[in-house]
Amino acid sequence: MRKVYTPDEIRKQITKSPNGKLGTAYVTIKFITPVVGGQPATEAGVLAYVTHYLQLTGDDADEAVSRIMKEEVRHDKMTDVTPVDGEVKEEKTYGLNCLRRTDSALPQAYIGTWQIRAMIKQSTSRLGFFSKKIGSKGDLAEGMLILPYGPSKLGGIQEVVLIEAGGQPYVAREYVKFMGSVNSAKGKVSIVHDSEIGPVGSTLSFTVEWPVGKITGDNMAAIIGMAERIGLGSVRSKEHGRFEIVSLEIETPDKVEGEDEPVEEGKPTKGKKGKKGSDVIADEKANAKEDKLALARKTADEAVGADLITNEPPDALRKKANVHPAEILEVGGTRG
């Protein structure tokens, strides 16, 4: 037999799987510090920098692009900046970084879904879910799906478009110079780069879909909450890319494998593997004990009577009733 499955039917089959119950979080965040681009500029990125930031056009722009590409934007190129009377050699490297842009007539800045995925995994690890809930790391690393949502759904499926405070996709260009230094085997290296930024107040909207079971809806709310402290983009060590949650709505299935069904009054319930609920088992055990103790009282009385009339040993009658003498004593039996 050959059967054709539509996307909806495929999804339905996923949800029927033992660990295929899916939860979805609908998230909108707003940046409270600038988000910094970290993608090394290509020639197109350098041209955008020269045009929008240096305000050069025509031959001047072409000459600047050529010079920057050949002489500056090379991360393996070092410039000796050791002072004349300096004792320690110092070198400088320069870079130009951009925000990722959609491939459209008016390129829009976006954050990649893989960046959001990495942030969520980092947040989950910080909260201890990976170490405490065995199997949760695989659920998120392999079963999680991030997609653009709402106003950010303007590019490809991996492009969560940055939306300005006014509600329009962010298309402007703004750059900030960052400076730092590191110590290497060859001496001190000064790192200077101009990086494109997304403005404070801009928003992103995306969905997070994951297999519910190890990570519950409440767990995911905590994970996204912790992500506010982690942030997105580059230069996060200087608190760039921090955001606040504008809205968070999480949809989870009503019944997840392994959860107990709701208890209805007067009806026995079943939990894992078809076993009776713990409340029902406790009631049945209590009733059985009461019945056994009642039988113990009756047997004790009969045993005493038989001892007087038939001279049959009381222990013989107790053995027939399968009651231990200690249980008779426990309920105040007549054994003397």
N, C-alpha and C positions, 0 to 999 in steps of 0.2 A: 504494500500500500504506500502511496506517495501522497504527502500532505503538504500544502503550502501554508506557512505561518505569516500573518501580518505582524507589524511591530507591536500592536496592542496584544495580540495573542501570545507573542514571545514574552512580553512583560508579565502576562497573566501566568504563564508557565513558571517564570522565575519566582513569582510570589507563592506558588504552590510548593516550591522546594522546601526541604527541611529548614534551611537558613536563608530563605528567600524573601522573608517579610521585610519590606523596605520602608524606611522613614525618610521624610523630606523636610528640610529646614529652608524656609524662605527668609533671606537675610538682606537687609539694607544697612550699609554703614556710611558714616560721614567722617572724613579726615579732619582731625583737629590740629595736625601739624603737616607741613608739605610732604607729599610722597615723592621720593627721589628716584629717577630712572637710573638703571645700572647697566644698560645695554651699550657696549662700545659702539661708537658711531661709525656707520658706513659712510661712503662718499655722499649719499643722499642726506644722511644725518648732519654731516659737516656743512653741506650746502644750506640746510635749514638753519643751522647755527649762524652761519655767516650772513644769511639774508635777514633773519628775524632779530638776531641779537646784536651783530656788528653793524647791521643796517647798510650792507654793501650790495651793490647790484652791478650787472654787466661784467666788463672785463675785470674790474676790481674784485668782484665776488669770485670769478673763476681763478684769478691769481691767488687769492687768499685760500681757497679750497685746495689748490694744488700745493701751496706751501705747507698748510696744516697737515695734509695727508702724508707728505714726504718727510717733513722735519719734526712734527710734533706728535701726531696721533700714532705713536708706535710704542706699545707697552714694553718692548724689549730695548728701547732706545734710552740711554742715560745721558744726561748733560752734566758735566763737571761744574759744580758751583762752589767749590772749596774756596774760602777767602784767601787772599794773597798771603797773609801771615797765619793761616789756619794750620793746626797741627793734625787734625783729623779730616780725612778725605770725605767730602760730601757730594752726592750726586742728586739730580732731580729728574723725575719722570713726569710726563704730562699725559692726561687723557681727556677725552670728550665722551660723555655718556648721555644717552637719550632715553626717553620713555618709549615703550613699544607703540607702534602706530598701525592702524588698520590699513589695508591695501585698498584705498578708495581715492576718489578725486580730491577729497578734502580729508586727509588722514586724521583719524581720531585717536587720542591716547587711550590705551587700555592696560589692564593688569591681566596677566595670563592665568588661566584656571590652575595650572601647575603650581603657581606661586601661592594661591589660596590653599591648595591641597597641602603643600609643604607647611604652611602656617598652622593648619588644623592638626596635622600630625604632631607638630612641635608642641602645640597647646595640650593635646591629649597626653603626650609623654610627660609634660610638666605636672599634670594633675594626677599622674600615677595610674591611669587606667590600663596602659599597656602592661605594666608589671603586675597589677592586681587581677586583671581580667584576661585569662589565657584565651588567645584566639582573637582578641579585639584588634591587635595590630594588623593581622591579615585582613580582617573585615574592612578596615579603613584604607590600608595600603593598596589593596587589590580590588575591593568591592565598592569603594566610594566614587561618586561621580559629581563633579562640579560643573555647573552650567550657568551662563549669563541669564539674567532674569529681568523682566520689566523694562525700565528705560535703558538699562545697560545692554540689552539684547539687540545690538545694532550691527555687530560684526560677525565673525565666525564663531563656532561653538567653543573655541578656546579663548575668546576675546571678551573680557568683561569691560565694557567701555566706561571710561570715567565721565561722569556727568557734572557739569558746573552747577553752582548754586542756583542759577537761573533756569535750570532744567534742560540746557542744551549740551550736546557732547563737547568735550574739551578739545579744541583744535588749536589753541594759541600755543606759543613757544616762550618759555621763560627759563632762564639758566641762572644757576648759583655756583660760585667758585668755592671749592672745598680744598683745604690744605691740611696735610698731616705728614708724619714721618715714621719710618721704621728703621731698625738697625739690622743690617745684613752682614754676611761674611766679608763683604767688600767695604763695609763702612756704613755710614748713615745715608739713608735715601729719603729725600723729600718727595712727597707725592702730592701733586697738584692736579685737580681735574675740575672742569666745568661740567655740571650735570643739569639736565633738564628736570624741572619739578612740576608736579600737579598742585593746584592751589588748595589752601585750607578752605573747607566748606564743600568741596566736591564729594560726590557720593558714588558708591558702587552697589549694584543689586545682583545677587546670585543665589542659586539654590545648591544645597548640599544633600545628596541622596546616599544612603548607606544601609547596609543590612542591620535591621534592629534585632537585638538579642543580647549580645555582649554589651553593646553601647545603646543605652535607652534614650528616649527623647529628653529626659531631664539631664542625662549625662552630656548630650550634645549641646544643650543650652549652656551648661557650665563650660564646655570646651570653647564655644564661640565667645563666651564672656571673657575667658582667659586670653583669647586671641587679641583682645583690645590692647593688652600689655605687650604683645609680641610685635604687632604691626606688619606692614607690607613695604616692599621696595628696598632701596639701598640706604646706607648711612643710618641704620636704625640704632647704632650705638650712640648716636647724638639725638635720639628721640624723634627722628624723622619717621614718617609713615604711620604714626599713631592715629587711631580712629575711635569713634564711639558708635555703639549700635543704635540705629534709628528705629528699626523694627525687626522683630524676630518672631516668626510663626513656625511651629513645628507640627507636622502631621505624621502620626504613627498608626499602624494597624491596630484594630480593636483587640485582637487576640494574637499573641506571640507564642511560638512553640516553647513549652516548658513552664508557662505561667498557669496558676490555678484558675479554674473557672469561677465566676461569681457564685456565692453561696445563696441559695434560695431557701427561705424558711420552711422547715418541715420536709425538705428533700435532701437526700444524701448527695454529696459532691464527690467528684473524682479529680485527682491531681495527676502527677506524672505516671506514666505507664499504666493508666487505668486503675490505680489503687484508690481506695476510699479516702476522702478527706480526713485530716487528723482529728477534727471535731467529732465526726461520726464514729471513728475508731475508738475514741476515748469514751463516748457514750455507750457503745456496745460492750467495752471491757467492764465498765461500771455495772451495767445490767447483769452481765455474766457473773460477776463477783457476788452481787446481791443474791442471785439465784442459787449459787453454790453455798453461800452462808445459810440461806434458808433451809437448804437440804441438809446442811450440817446440824442445824438445830433439831430438825425432825429425826435425823438418824441417831443423835445423842439420846433423845427421849426413847426411841424404839430400842436402842441398845440397852438402856437401863431396864426397861420393861422386860425384854427378852432374858436378861440376866436373872431376873427374879422368877419368871414363869418357866422358861425352857432351859435355863442354865446354859444357853448358847453364848459363847464368849462375845462381849461387846465389840472387840476388835474385828471379829469375823463379819459382823453386820456392817461395820464402818468400811471394811475392805470392799464389800459388795457395792456400797454406794460410792466408792472411789473418793472418800473424804479423809483427809489426814487428821489425826487427833488434834494437832496444833490449831487447825481451823475451828474446831469445836471450842477449844479453850479461848480462842480469839474473840468469839461472840458470846462468851459467858455460858458455855455448855454445862451439863450437869455432872460431868465426870469429877469424881471426888478424889 
